[in-house]
Amino acid sequence: MNLSGPDSFATTRWTLVLAAAGKSSSPEPATDPASSTRALTELCRLYWKPLYAHARRRALSPTDAEDAVQGFFARLLRLESLASVDRGRGRFRAFMLGAFNHYLSDLRDHNRAERRGVHLITPLDTQAAEAAFAQTPSPDLPPDRAFDRAWALALLATVTTRLRSEHLAAGRTVLFEALSPSLAGRRADVAHDALAAKLGLSEPAIRVALHRMRERYRQLLREEIAHTVACPDEIDDELRLLLTALSG
């Protein structure tokens, strides 16, 4: 995917949604509602866990948090909330958090939950989300910061899955599993000589393979971020914010 020009960027998922809402930050081609719904559905599928973490930090029980996320998606996927998208806050992350907080306020005010239309998204694996929530380093993390941290983790998980799939398709799964722990500073690099002996490669070959994997990881990371911002100029800033969320 080439993100160097405005035409290619206009095809990312969030820009399709913005175009349907008439809120894009740059001229966009006509977008049919079905395409926008598919794009929004995919974004929701990838990034629902941060909403769950946010709801739990706001003292909702696991069941109530799941109901809130499902009800929010039921409303969102009918594209009702897109009317509130601010052109100056075109990032999907900011939109989702603001819209979800508004939805939670509605739930509190009206004491009701919406679950209509939840078939439009992948069923929520709340058991895994709850396990991730329990492992948060800081139990006192404010709801908004918990959301940003969970968002960053979901983004990295998507990137890792894409990179693993590419290596699987190329018949290089063993190489990926050996080198992936050294991606994105997850842990100190494994000694190249040990990896070389394990994989039957030379140390220079290991260094080259690791360099290429890291480069591809960074490329995929920027592509995934591009799906959640309104224009290419926002990619670097969003990346910095998410890395800060992970380090906090």
N, C-alpha and C positions, 0 to 999 in steps of 0.2 A: 504494500500500500504506500503510495507516494503522497506525502503531506506537504510537498513543497509549494503547491499552487492552490489558489482559492477554489478552482473547480473541483479538485480532488477532495479538499477539506469539506466542501459542501455536502459530501455524501456520508459523512460520519453520522452516528446515530443521534446525538443530541442536536446537531444542526438540522436534521430532518424534522425532529420534534419542534424545534423553534420555528422552522419555516411553516409548519402546519398551524402554529399558534400566531403567526404573523409577527413574531418577536425577534427574528434573527438580527444579528448585529451587522450583517452585510447582505447585499442582494442575493437571493436564493432562487433556484428554479422552482416551478410549481411542484407541490408535494401532495400526493394523494393521501387521504386519511388512513388507508390500510397500511401504507408504508410507515407512516408516523407511529401508528399503534404498534407495529412490529418492532420498530426501533425503541420505543419506550418500554415495551415488554422486555426486550433484551437487557436494557439498562437496569430495569427493576430486578430482573433475575440475577444479575451480577452483583447488585449493590443493596440488597434488602437487609443483609446482616448488620450494617451500620445503624439502620433504623431500629432494629431489634435491640442492639446494644444501648442505643439512646433511650429507648422506652424503658429498659430495665434500670438504667441509671436514674430515671425519673420515678423509680419505686413501683413500677408496674410489675405484677407477678409474671412468671413465664407465660401462663395462659393468656393473661390480659395483654401482654406485649405482642404475642402472636396474633391475637384478635385485632389489635390496633394496626399492625403492619398489613394484615390481610384486608381490613376494611379500608385503609388508606389506599392500597393498590386498587381496590375495587372502584374507588372514586377517581383515582388518578388515571387509570386506564380507560375511563370513559372520557378522558381529556378535559374534564370539568375544571381542573385546577390550573390549566395552562393559561387561562386568562390573567392569572396573577404573576406571570413571569415578567420580571423587570429586565429590560434590555441591558441595563447596566450591571446586572448580576446574572450573567448568562451561563454560569457554571452549573452543571447538573447537580453537583454536590450541594451548593448553596441553595438551589431551588428545592431540592428534596428535603433538606433540613427545615427550611422555612415553611414549606407546605405541610410537612409532617407535624411540626409544632402547632400550626394552625388547626390541623385535624385533631390533634390531641386536646386542644382547647375546646373544640366542638364536642368531642366525646365527653369531656368533663361537664360542659354546660348542659348537654342534652341527655347524658347518661345512656348512650346508645352506641352500637357497633354496626358497621356495614360489612357484609361478607359477600355481597353480590359481585359476580364477575370474576371471582378469584381463580377460575379455571384458566384465565388468560396468562397466568404465570406458573413457573415450575413450583410444585408443592414445597413449602418451606421446611428445611431440615432444622427444626428448632432445637433438636437434641444437640447437634453439632454447634449451633449458635450459642446455646446455653453453656456448653463446655468451654467455648472460646471466651465467653463473658466471664466465667469463673476464673480463667487464667490471666485476666488483665493484671498487669504488674501493679498498678495503683488502684486499690479498691475504692479510693475517694475521688477518682477522676470525675470531673464535672460532666454532665450529659453531653454537651456540645463537643468537648474534647474526646470523649469516648466515641462519639460518632465519627469524628475525623480520623481517629486512630483505626477504628474498625474499617472505615472506608479505604484507608491506605493499605491495610492488610488484605482486603478483598481485591484491590487493584493488583497487588503483587502476586496474589494467588492466581489470578486470571493470567497474568503474564507468564508465570511459571508453567501453568497448564498448557498454554500455547507453545512455549519453548519445548516442553516435554513431548508434545504431539509432533512437532517438527522433527525431533530426533528419533522418535518412534517410527515415523514414516520413512526416515532415511536409514533405518536399521542401526541407529547409534544410541540405543537406549542405555547400554552399559556405560558408555562415555558420559552421557548426561547424568546418570545417577552418581557417577564418581566425581564429577566436577561441579554439579549444581550446589553443593553446600558452600562453595566458595563464591557464589554469585552475590552481588549487592551487599557485601560485607556481613553475610550471615554468620560467619565464623572465620577464624584464622585459616589461611590457606593450608591445605594438606601439603606436606612436602612433595615436591615434584618428583623426586626420585622414587618415593613410595608409590605414587600414582603410576609412574612409568613402569615400575616392576609389576604392579597389579594388572595394568592394561596391556602390557607387552609393547609399549611404545617408548620412544626415546624421550628424554627430558625436554629437548627443544620442541618436539611434537606436542607434548603436554602443554607447554607454555603457549604455543600457537593456538591450540584448541581452546584453552581457557580464555585467551584474549578474544578469539572469535565469538565464543559463547557469551562473554560479557558484553561485547559490542551488540550482538543480536538481542540480548536481554534489554539493553538500554533502548534500542530501536523499538522493540515491542512495547516497552513501558511508555514511551512517548506516543506511540500509536493508540494505546489504551486511554491515555490521558486525553488525547485529541477527541476521543468519542464523548468526552464529558465536559468539554468547554466549547464556547461559542465561536472562537476564532484562534488561529495558530499563535497569535501573540500571547495568549494566556497559558500556553503549555508550560513554559519554564517557571512561571510564577506558581502555577498549581503544583508542579513537581516539588518546588521548594517548600510549599506549605504542607504537603503530605509527608515529606521527609522529616519536617519539624514535628509533625504529629506523631510520627513513629519514635522519635528520639525523646519525646516528653514523658 
